[in-house]
Amino acid sequence: MSLGDAAVWFSSIGILIVGLFALSILFTAAVAIGLVIFIRRGSQAARPGPAAAITNLPAQATILKMWDTGVTLNGNPQVGLLLQVQPAGHPPFQVETRSIVPRPALGQVQPGRELAIQYDPNNPANITLSL
């Protein structure tokens, strides 16, 4: 092998190494960009839009039945509720829901009591109690 052949061989190996290095950088950048796009799409889909907050309508609800579900969160019980909802200008309907109720507010959540609530007209089972 002559000196000229060795120079050509080392030159082609160098070019190959530089090419592989550049390819690995491009691949890493493509994966990183793909991950960023995937994460952003997922977080935008999981976030409710501003219209979701506006669609909840106020109504009065009478508690028909209440039961303990056996679940607590920070010492506050989760209760099951069967409610008779009377929305203004719409026919009444019954809905079953579960809610974490602060211990001091348990007296307000008894059968026969009326509560102010908000409900989603597109999903009436989605109820927010106003305690």
Buried (B, 14 or more C-beta within 10 A) or exposed (E): EEEEEEEEEEEEEEEEEEEEEEEEEEEEEEEEEEEEEEEEEEEEEEEEEEEEEEBBBEBBBBBEEBEEEEEEEEEBBBBBBBBBBBBEEEEEBEBEBEBBBEEEEBEBBEEEEEBEBBBBEEEBEBBBBEB
